[in-house]
Amino acid sequence: MKPEVFPDAEALAQYAADWLLKLAEAKQGRFVVSLSGGSTPKRLYQLLAASPRRERFPWARTHFFWGDERFVPPDSPSSNYRMTREAMLDHVPVPKENIHPVPTTGMTHDQAAAAYEHMLRDFHGSNSLASDPLFDVMLLGLGTNGHTASLFPDMPVLEERTRWVGWMDDREAGVRITLTYPALESSRETAFLVAGVDKRPMLKRLVAGDPTIPAGRLKPKGALHFFVDRAADPT
């Protein structure tokens, strides 16, 4: 699929905010989103929390999950949850029970992964992803090493096809909890948000479906979108 290219990261975030708002408004009943970390999603979250989108977004029926999380306390500067809370959740009327962060305290990383999977299965109301998608929207980023969520190259979690949540431990990136391919692929709409010239080589491989990079192995069940800025555009 050809990427949708925008002049810069700000234009990309503005478009993504409007795109997400339209999907939320069009969906009947609960609207379920899996969030991503990173600077481009952060700007998207800030835009949703500001007028005029804030007043239009159906916060009361929207549920937020995370595609991955660093295994750090929720108030850590490295926490994706903290970033999202400060950029958006603290500024909008979303019910507390609609926010589903990855548990990262009082347990091991393996226990945290199991707890988050239990939370997802309970919310979904089924142990099967064969029929209804787990999410309405999956927001994803792309690392310069080809990772998405926290599916890093050469990690055992890349081979997981039964569990919905796993973990990885990287010398530089640290311990992270991440959705596995089955959960990441179970969404009606999947959007990669990619900005910056440093992402261009990997984006070219991702768009071509290169299975040798983690992001290239993702096979979403629903629609797939690439929202990119001009600097990252590989075409």
N, C-alpha and C positions, 0 to 999 in steps of 0.2 A: 504493500500500500504506500502511495506517495505521501510524504509528510505535508502537513499544512504549515506554511512558513509565514512568520510574522517579523516585522522590521526589527524588533528588539524584545528583550525579556519582559518589559512592561506591557507591550502590546499582546504578547503571548498570554500573560497572566490575566489581562482584561478580557480577552476572548474566552479563556478557560473558565473564568468566573461566570460569564454570561451563559456559556454552554452548560455548566453545572446547574445554574439557576433554572434554565429552561427545562432540563431533565427533571429536576425536583418538582417544578410546578406541574409538569405533565403527568407525573406518576400519581396514581391513586393509592391511598393507603400509605404504609410506612415506606420510607426511602432510606436505603442503606448504602453508606459510602465507606470505602477503605481509603484511609489517608496516607500520604507519603511525607517523608521529611524532606528537607532541602530548602534552598533560598527561593526557587521558583514557586513551589507550592505555598511557601510562607506568604509570598505576595498575593497569591490567589486567596488565601484565607483572610488576609487583611482587607481585600476588596469585598469579599462576601460580608464581612462584619461592618462595612461602612454603607452609608446611604448612597444610592437608593436600593441597593440589593438587599441590605439587611432587613428592610421593611417587607420585602416581597418573598424572601426565602421561607419555606415551610419548616421552621426549626422544630416545632412541636411534634412533627411526625418523622423527623430525620434522625437516624442512628449513625453514630460515628465509631468506626473501628480503625485500627492501624495495621498497615501491611508489614511493618517491622518496627522494632524498638531496641535501642541499646539497653543492655542489662545494667541500668543505673537507677538511682532513686528518681521518683517522678519530678522532684524539684531540681534535678541536676541540669546545668546548662547544656549538657549533651542530649537530654531527653527530647525525643520527638513529641511526646505528649506535652511537655512544658512549652515547647515552641508553638504548638497548635493552640494551646490554652491561652498563651499570651497574645498570639496574633488574632485569634478568632473567638474561641469558646467563652472567654471571660467577658466578651462584649456583645453577646447575642443571647436571646431568650430560649436557649436549648435546655430542655429538662435534664437534670443531672443523671437520671436513669437512662438517658439516651446516649451517654458517653461511655465507651467501653475500652479503656486503656489496657495495655498489656501489664499484668502484675509483675513487679520487679523487686519487691521487698519481702523479707520474711521467708524466703524459699530459695532453692537452688535454681539455676537456669533451666534445668530439665523439668523441674516441678512447675516453673513459670510457663514453659511451653505447653505442658499438659493442662494447666489451669486455663490458659487462653483457648486452647482447643475445646475444652469442655464448655467454656462460655459460648463459643461460636456454635457448637453443636446444639446446645440448649436453646440458643436464640433462633437457630435455623429450624428447630423442631424436627430434625431428621438426621440420621447418620449417613445419608446419601446425598451426593451432589449431582446425581444423574438427571433429576427433573428440574426443580426450581433453582435458579442461580442463588448463590450465597449473598452476593452483592448486586446492587443496581449500578454502582460506579466503582471502578478500581483506578486510583491515581498512582502512577508509578514514575520513578526517576530512572536515570541511567548513569552508572559510574564509568569513569575512564578505564576501568578494568573489565567493563562489560557486565557488571552486576546490576541487579534490580531487586528491590526490597533489600533483604540481606542474604541473597543467594549469590555468594562470592565464588569465584573460580576455584575448582578443586576441593570444594567442601563436601563432606558426606551428605549433607542435607539436600544437595542437588539430586540425589538418587531417591529421595523419599517420595513415595506415591500413595501411601496409605494414610499417614498422619496429615492433619491439616496445618499443624504448627510444628516447627522445629527450632533448632538453635545452631549457631556456629561460633567458633572461637578463632579469631585472626590476630596475629601478633600486633598488627598496627591498628586494626579496626576494633579490637576487643571482642567481648562476648555480646552476641545479639540474638534476640528472639525474632523469628521471621515466619510469615506464612509460607507454606510449601507450594509447589506448582499446582496441585489439585485445587487448593483454596484460591490462589491468585488467578487461576483460569476461570473460576466460577463467578462470572460477572456479566451483566447485560452490556455494559460499556466499559472498555478499558482504554485509558489514555496515558501515553508516555509524555511527560512534560520535560523538554530537553533544551537547555540554553547554554551557550558558550562555545567558543571555538575548540576548546579542549575536548569536547564531547563529539566532535565531528567524525573522527575515525571510527569510533564504536557505533555511532548512530548509523553510519553507512553499512556496517556489518549487520546491525539489528534490522534495518529496513529490508536488507537482502535475505533475512531469515537464517543467518549464520548460526548453526547449532553448536558451534564450538565455544560460544560465549553464553553465560547463563541467561541473559535477557533474550537471546535468540532462540532458546529452547521453550520459551513461553508460547502456548497455543491457546489463547482465550476462546471461550465458547461463544461469546458475543462479538459485538463490533469492536474493532481495534482502530485507535487513532494515534497519530504522532503529531503533537503540537510542538513546534520548534521555532527558535529564533533564527534570524538570517546567519548569525555567526556559526551556528551548529549545522546548518543545512548542508547535507553531503551531496546534493545534486548539482 
